[in-house]
Structure formats: C-alpha cells, structure tokens
Amino acid sequence: MTLVGIRGGVDGERAELTRALLGHLKARGHSVSVLAFAGASADIDIPGKDSYEHRRAGAREVLAVSRLRWALMHESPPQTAPAQQRLDMLLARLAPVDIVLAPGIARKTGISLDLESGGEVLRATHGARPAEVFRLDMAGQIADFIVSPPAEKHPTP
C-alpha cells in the first residue's frame, strides 16, 4: 500500500486535488482509499438517526449498516483520546488497496504532495527522488508521478 500525504494549501484545494487524483488513479486500474482527518469533534452521524442516538447514549462503537455500505463510529473518551489517532492503527482498519490518499496527513508518508498556500502549485516528493513541481490542474501527471516508482540508485564504478 502506497500512502500519499497531501498537505498545505487550504481544505478546498486538498479536497479538489484528492477527487481529481481518485479519478485518474482508478482509470489506471488502481484501487484507492482516502484517509481524511476531520475536525476534532467531527460527526458523520445525523441527530435523530438511530446510530447517532445509540452513540450519544453511551455505545462505545456503533456499526451502521445498509445494503450498499457500512460505517463504524468509534467513540474515544475526550480525557483519553490522543491529539491525533495513530496512523498505523487507522491504516490497519482499511481494506487492502494499492494507494491511500491522505489529505491533511503530514507525516510518515512514502509520497508527499505539498500545496503552496493559496497557490496553484505543488511540490511532489517520492522517497529519495528529487522533488518535482506540478500545477494543480495537472492531476494526470501527478497520478503518473504517484504510480511510477523512483529509479533505483546504482553505484557508478
């Protein structure tokens, strides 16, 4: 699994780039998931729905299931919850895929896409490969960068 951190810029830019990359990577035959950090008290439940009410009543976890999808809500008590969940534990919860796009993740990624603040440019790094610069509207080329492994270094005699 290749973890691609997308950081910098503003939330809208990261989200737009993530959506564009999803389309390009899937079109190339790759399986892709997204690991996105939300605000500290983000809530995907809707007040009045059973899953929301069960969690608010004290359930540690609520697994909401429909015919087409499921979502697990895990409640972490505020006094014991870490500032950020451990990345390895979160990745372990995902089904195996080729690529995980991680907007807002700034650490421990094999590939980093760093957006300039309010700009139209990003710097892409992939291991020891020299950084490359792309415009945000170059999602196809950025996808190529993600799926092409860095050239191996061979010692010169």
N, C-alpha and C positions, 0 to 999 in steps of 0.2 A: 504494500500500500504506500503510495506516494502522498505525503502531506504537503499541501501548498498553502502557506500563510499569505494572507492578503491584508496588508496593514497600511496605515497612513490615510491621507485624503479625508473624506467625510463619509458618513454611513451610506449615503445615497450612491456615491461613486463606487464604494466596495460592493454594494448590492448589485448595481448595474453590471459591473465587471464580472461578478460571480455568475449572474444569469447568462451573460454572453458566453463565458467560458464553458458553462454547462452544455449549452447547445453545440458548441464546436467540439468539445471532447466526446460527447455522446455520438455525434455524427461520425467521429473517427472510430467508433466501436468500443469506447472505454466505459466502464461502469464508474459512476461518480456519485459521491455523497457530499453533503455540506454539513460542517460543524460550525454553527454560528453562535457566538456569545450574545446574549441579550442583556438588558439592564439588570441591576441587582435584584429587583423584585418583579421581573417579567413574569407574566401569567398568560398561558395559552388557553386556559380554561375560561369558559364564559359563565359569569354569575347566573345562577338559576338552573344550569345544567347539572345532572346528577354527579358527573365526575368532579366538578367544581365543589359542590356541596359536600361530597364524601371527603375530599381532601381538606376542606375547611373544618369539617367536623373532627378531624384528627387522624385520618388514614395516613400512614407513612408513605405508601405508594398507591396510586390508582392507575390501573391499566384500562384505558378507554379503547374499546374495540368496535369496529364496524366491518362490514363485508369487504371494504376496499382498503382500509388502513387501520393502524393502531398507534397509540401514543402512550408512553409511560411517563407519568408525573411522579417525581420523587421529591418528597419534602425534606429539606435539611433544616434542622432547628437553627435559628439565627445565631445562638450562642456557640454552636459547634461548627457551623458552616465555614469552610475556608474562604478567603477573599476570592479565589478562583479555584474551580474544580481542577483536579489533577488531569492533565491532558491525556496521559496513558490510560487512565480509567475511562475517560469519555470515549476515546478511540476504540477501546475494547468492547464497548456497548454497540458499536456499529457493525452491521453485517459486512463481510469482506467485500471490498471494492478495489478497483485499480487506483483511483485517485480520490482524495478527500480535499475539497476546497474549504478553507478555514478563514473567512473574513473576520478580522479583529484579532487573530492569533499572531503574536509577535515573537514566539519562542519555539525552539526545538522543531523547526520545520526543515525539510530537505530542500524545498524551493520557497523562496520569498519573493513576493511581488510588493514593492514599496511604492505607493502612490504619493506624488508630491501634493502638498496641501493646496487644495483648490486648483490644481494644475491639470493638464491633460496628458501628463507623462508619468510613467512608472519605471523604476529600475528593477530588473529581474535578476536574481542570483540563483544558481543551481549548483550546490556543492562548491567545489573549488573553481568552477568555470568562471571566467571573467564576467562581470555584470553586463547586462545588455539593457538598452533603453528602448521603450516602446511607447507609442501614443495609445491612449485608452481605446481608441476606435480600431485598434489592430488586434482584436480578440483572436482571430485565426492564427496570426503569427505568434501570439502569446501562448496559445494552445500547442502549437508546434514546439515552442521552447520547452513547455512542460513535459511533453511526451518524448522528447529526444534526450537521451542520457548524455551527460558530459563526456567528452572524449577522454579516454584513459591517457594518463601521462606515461610516456615511455622514456626511460633514461637515454640520453644520447651518449654514444660511445666516445 
